Amino acid sequence: MRDHAPNSWENRADRFALYGFTDLPSVQSRGAVVVTHGEGPHVVDVHGRRYLDANSGLWNMVAGFDHPGLIAAAQAQYARFPGYHAFFGRIADRTVELSERLVEVSPFDRGRVFYTNSGSEANDTMVKILWFLGHLEGHPERRKILTRWGGYHGVTAVSASMTGKPYNALFGLPLPGFIHLTCPHHWRFAAAGESEEAFSTRLARELEATIIREGPDTVAGFFAEPVLGAGGAIPPPKGYFQAVAPVLKRYGIPLISDEVICGFGRTGEVWGCQSCGFMPDAIIASKNLTAGFFPMGAVILGPGLADRVQAAAEKVEEFPHGFTASGHPVGAAIALKAIDVVLNEGLIDNVRRLAPRFAAGLAALMDRHANIGEWRARGLMGALEAVRDRASKAPFEAGLSVSERIANSCIDHGLICRPLGQAIVLAPPFIMTDAQMDEMFDKLDAALARVFAEVA
Ligand SMILES: *Cc1c(COP(=O)(O)O)cnc(C)c1O
């Protein structure tokens, strides 16, 4: 697959790109997949090979790679007004429209929206909002942030500190005051015989014990993805948010829903918090906010936090925060269209329609392969967990790089999917057809058979 000519795309990529989140042995032996464009749910590489992208790019290209309505919305806004900021009391009309629309489609009856260029910056911004509130409300010690192991909240110094992944130690992170609770993955972390409900109750007790240990007055907020995304597409155990939310309420700690993946339909509901049955105090959005057509993130504050931030800002006559491209009018125009495409042009309906077929396809692969220990799904996000032994849940030896091998074998079959720990994660675009979904599972089946035969 790799073109070995010195000036091939693969060699130029190796020479000039610093690959992020990339398994270097794989990319060095096989070469990067250098893509030129996409067609619906497929991408095409520099050699003209087509791949069905079972991850919607990086979760975000939910309307596919060439949606004409989104391209037209971008082109029209570029022609009309190609860029502006949102500082000093200036703001683009499209940005005002998007803010109004986001509050309207949010679970809140009113609120305020702040824009960033990414999900990481949106989480970073939310933390700064909580710190700002602490200072201006007379509780400057209220700074600690609670998240979970396996939670992914981004890569800036603050959002990486929130992310519960071991690689952050390579950067000397987390920063002080970022505390990680047990990952809510029942299959992996429940005690023998512990029900999902009992596991959830135990995790809520751990949360309360942590708040008391740290001092309730020092905790600024709790951030959670409704369904863990980059932790491995892990839906919460039954009763989790119903157990956790009252604890937070008791201590007056805001619950922030990081909906960068779940927001706008991924779980089959508009918001993951709706799918998981809880009401957050604020929502973090990005990725599919623009269906991946523009880098944009948003903090959507519910009424309580919106009022408090507004009051705090009025005390000092401004909220001193913002990015040059916050609320970019082209991003806003694209987001307005993306929300319309997902909610009103049948995409979320297709997620709901496909979800049972998606779950059934994952379950069938587990039936066919003894080395799958768990399948899990919510809406159109799901995963298969590879194991050496299903009964003991013993993983494959790390040196075998089983999930990387499966993903590489998928590439050979014309399918892009994502290795994550020992899991393979799938997040198909919302435009997928039944036939494309069947093709995805057939290709994955062939890759699993090949790799499990090699490592058995
Ligand atoms: C991707 C992601 C982020 C970070 O977004 P970036 O745009 O990559 O900075 C934050 N939270 C969640 C849940 C994500 O999946």
Ligand as a Chemical Component Dictionary entry (heavy atoms), coordinates in Angstrom:
data_LIG
# 
_chem_comp.id                   LIG 
_chem_comp.type                 NON-POLYMER 
_chem_comp.pdbx_formal_charge   0 
_chem_comp.three_letter_code    LIG 
# 
loop_
_chem_comp_atom.comp_id 
_chem_comp_atom.atom_id 
_chem_comp_atom.alt_atom_id 
_chem_comp_atom.type_symbol 
_chem_comp_atom.charge 
_chem_comp_atom.model_Cartn_x 
_chem_comp_atom.model_Cartn_y 
_chem_comp_atom.model_Cartn_z 
_chem_comp_atom.pdbx_ordinal 
LIG C1 C1 C 0 -12.731 15.848 20.837 1  
LIG C2 C2 C 0 -13.208 16.150 22.199 2  
LIG C3 C3 C 0 -12.794 17.284 22.889 3  
LIG C4 C4 C 0 -11.712 18.189 22.354 4  
LIG O1 O1 O 0 -12.088 18.816 21.175 5  
LIG P1 P1 P 0 -10.936 19.419 20.211 6  
LIG O2 O2 O 0 -11.741 20.140 19.191 7  
LIG O3 O3 O 0 -10.191 18.240 19.667 8  
LIG O4 O4 O 0 -10.092 20.308 21.018 9  
LIG C5 C5 C 0 -13.360 17.568 24.108 10 
LIG N1 N1 N 0 -14.295 16.766 24.640 11 
LIG C6 C6 C 0 -14.719 15.653 24.019 12 
LIG C7 C7 C 0 -15.789 14.836 24.636 13 
LIG C8 C8 C 0 -14.174 15.300 22.782 14 
LIG O5 O5 O 0 -14.563 14.185 22.182 15 
# 
loop_
_chem_comp_bond.comp_id 
_chem_comp_bond.atom_id_1 
_chem_comp_bond.atom_id_2 
_chem_comp_bond.value_order 
_chem_comp_bond.pdbx_ordinal 
LIG C1 C2 SING 1  
LIG C2 C3 SING 2  
LIG C2 C8 DOUB 3  
LIG C3 C4 SING 4  
LIG C3 C5 DOUB 5  
LIG C4 O1 SING 6  
LIG O1 P1 SING 7  
LIG P1 O2 DOUB 8  
LIG P1 O3 SING 9  
LIG P1 O4 SING 10 
LIG C5 N1 SING 11 
LIG N1 C6 DOUB 12 
LIG C6 C7 SING 13 
LIG C6 C8 SING 14 
LIG C8 O5 SING 15 
# 
